[in-house]
Amino acid sequence: MPTIWNSKSTADSSNLGTKGIYMMSWDPITNKMVPNDGPDGLQKVDFLIAEAAKRKLKLILAFVDFWAYTGGAQQMNAWYGSSDKYTFFAADPRTRRDYKEWVRHVLSRVNTITGVRYSDDPTIFARDLANEPDIHPKPLLHDWVSEMSAYVKSTAPKQLVTTGHGNMDQKLSDMDIPSVDFGTWHGYPSYAKMSHSDFDARIREYCAIGRDVGKPVILGGIWSSAIRCRSGKCLWNLAEHDRHVGLRRLGGLAARQHTGLGPLSPGRLRQIRHP
């Protein structure tokens, strides 16, 4: 079965260098997905959770990345011979089964450092079903999210569930699903060719949607240095006055960097609190 990403990359962790770390693989003998519970697999996540707990941080962890940068859903598609990006993962019963088996394996795991079962760990604030599950068509996305979010809630009832969807164009349509606890979206104004004022308006629009639905909304990141000063300021001004607003800063939190500038260092923690 083809491997579609470079698991051996030696790039810096902030540039998706995984240095041989992987979470799952394909067993050609049994023709099944196999989780990696070893030191180059889920034990890395054990470390991340343990270190976050020491610092009283709360985590939102995604089960998979929808994109192929580190394998994710696209690698799960490739194991069944598909290169379709947007439909196969949610439509094929085999990938749906594999995803649920992976979720069950992850949530039932006991951290080798803390001894706490993942599904019971208070450090894990919430779960993204995936990072940006850009599933098409929209009815298929709704069906997949409905099934998988309900499954996660039944397996880890102490933790919140969200889709992890980028939602730049979906207008938070997944928030009407009862087993989705809050909305997420990712801000890529440069990619979407949005002006500063348009992006400011989008922030306010999505806050209003959250108020109308009665669920919080988290902006998972603003991917544009050019828009940081204006829209970033707008967002944080809103956050001071609107309890429905949340911002999650994106960084290489899963990495243990030895430069002193890693995301768990005191300097970076100050940046998380004050952008």
N, C-alpha and C positions, 0 to 999 in steps of 0.2 A: 504494500500500500504506500502511496507517495506521501512524503513529508513536505509540506508546502511552505515551511518557514525555517529560519536558521536558528536552531536551538543552541548552536555552538558559538553564537556571536559573542565577541569579546568587547563590544562597544560599551560605553558607560551605561549604567542602568537607566539614566534619564533618556537615553537614546535606544531603549528597548534591547539592550544587550543582556541576554539571560545566562550566558556562560555555562550552558549545559543544564540549566534548570528547566524541568518540564513537569506538568501536573498529571498528564495521562498519555498513554500510548496505545498502539494497536498490536494485539497478539495474533500473528498470522496462523498459529496452530489452532487456537480456539475460535479465531475470527471474532474476537470481542475487544471492546475497549477495556483497558486495564489502568486503574488509578495508580499513581506513583506515590507510595507512602514513605519513601526513603528520604535521606538527607538532601538529595537534589530534587525533591518534590515537595510534598505537603509539610514536611518538617520545616521548610522555609516559612510557610504560613504560620506554623506553630510559633516560630520565633517572632514573626511580625506581631501576632496577637499578644504574646507575652510582653514584648517591649512596649506596645501601645498601652497595655494595662498598667505597667509601671508608671507611665506618664499620665495616667488618667485620661487617655484619649478614647474616643468612641469611633468605631470603624463602620463604614459601609463597604461591604465586600461583594464583588460581582462573582457569580459562579463561573462565567466564561466571558471572553471577549467575542463579540460578534465578528470582528474583523480578523484578518489573517496575520497581523503583525507578530503575534506569538501563538499562532495555530488557531485556537479557539473554535468557534462554530464552523469556520471554513475548513479547518482540518478535519472536523467530524464529518463534514460533507464529503471531503476527499476520500475518506476511508470507504465510502460507498460509491466512489467513482464519479461524484458530481462536482462540477465547477460552478454551479449556479449559486450566486451570492445571496439572493433575497428570498427565495421561496422554499428550496429543498429542505433546509434545516428544520423549519416549522411544519412542513407538509408531510415529510416522509416518516412513517411510523417507526422506522429503525432509529433515526436520529432523535425523535421524541422520546423513545424508550431509553436510549443512551443518556440523554440529558437528565431524565428523571433518576436513572441509576447513579449518575454522577452526583446529583443533588443529595440523594439519600446517603451516599458514601461520605460526602463532605459533612453533612449535618450530623451524622452518627459518629464522626471521628472524635476521639479523645486526644486533646493536646498533650504531646509528649513532654512538654515543659511544665505546664500548669496543672495537668490532670483534669481539666474541665472539658466536658463534652461541648463541641462547637455549638450545638443547638441550644445549650443552656448558658453560654458564655455572655455575661453582661457587657463585655467589651465590644461585642459585635452588636452595634446599634440596629443595623438593618442589612438587608440583602438586596442587591441588584440581581434581577433574573439574568441579565447579561449587560455588558457594556454596549450600549447603542444597538439593541436588537432591531435593526432596520428591515423588518420583515414585510414583504409585499405579497399579495395585496392587503389592504387594511383589514378586511374581515378575517383573514388568516392570522394577522397579528393579534387581533382581539381574541380570537379563539385560543391561540397559543398562550397568551398572557393569562387569560382566565383560568386555563387548566393548570399551568405551571405555578402561578401565584397561589392558587388554592392548595396545591400540593405542598409548596414550601410552608405555607401557614399551618397546614395540618401536621407537618413534621417538626417545625420549630415555632410553636405558638408564642414563645416569649420574645421573638424578634420581629421587627417590622419588615415589610416587603414592599419594594418598588420595582418598576420595570427596568430602570437604567437607560431608558430610551432618550435619544438626543432631542427629539420633539421640536426641532426647529420649525417644522412644517405641519406637524400633527396637531398642534394646538392642545396638547395634553389630553387627547381623546381617550387615553387609557385610564384616566382617573375615575371614570364611572364604574370601573370593575370593583366590586365589593372587597375582594381580597388584595387590592392594591392600596396601601396605607397612605402614600403620599406621592406627589408627582415629581418628576425629574425632567430637566432639559439641559442641553449643553449649548453654550453660546459661541458660535463661530461666525462672527459678523464679517470678517474679511473674506472667508470662504463663500458666504452667501451674498457678498457684495452689498452689505447693508451699511448705511451711513450711521454716524453716531446717534443722530436723533431718532432714526428708525429703530436702532437697537435699544435705546432708552425706552421708546414706546413699547417695544416687545416685552421688556422686563415688566413694565407696569401692567400690560395686558395680561401676562401670565400670572401676576400677583392677583389680579382681579378674578381670573378663572379659579384660582385656588380658594378665594373667598366665597365665590358662588357655589363651588362644589363642597366646600367645608373641609378641605384637606390642605395640608401644607404643600408648598412647592419649593424644591431645591434646585438652584442653578449650579450644575456640577462643575462648571469651569468657563472661563472666558478666554478663548483661544485667539487672542490678538493683542499684541503689545501696543499697536496704534490706538486701540480703543480703550485701553486700560484706564487712562486718566478720567475721561468723561463718563463712560458707562460704568466703570468701576465705582466712581464717586457716587453716581446716581444710585447704584445698587446698595452701597453701604449706607447712604442717606435713607433709603427705603427701609433697610434692615433695622435702623434705629427707631423707626416709627410704625412699622407694620409687622405684627407678629407672624404673618403668613410668609414672610420672606426668609429664605435661607441661602447661604452660599457655602459651597464646599470647595476648598482649594485643592487643585490637582498637583501632584508631585510624585516623585519616586519613593513613596512611603514604604513600599515593600522591599527596598534595597537597604543593605547595611554598607554604607559608604565610609571609607577610612580617611577621607580628606578633612573631616571636621566640618564640612559643609553639607552633610547628608540631611535628609528630611527629619531625622530624629534628634539632631543637634539643637542646643538651646537657641542658636540664632535662627534656625529654620522654624522652630516652634513659635518664636516671636513673630515671624512673618505670617504664620498661619493665623495668629490672632489679629495681627494688624497689617493689612496688605499695603 
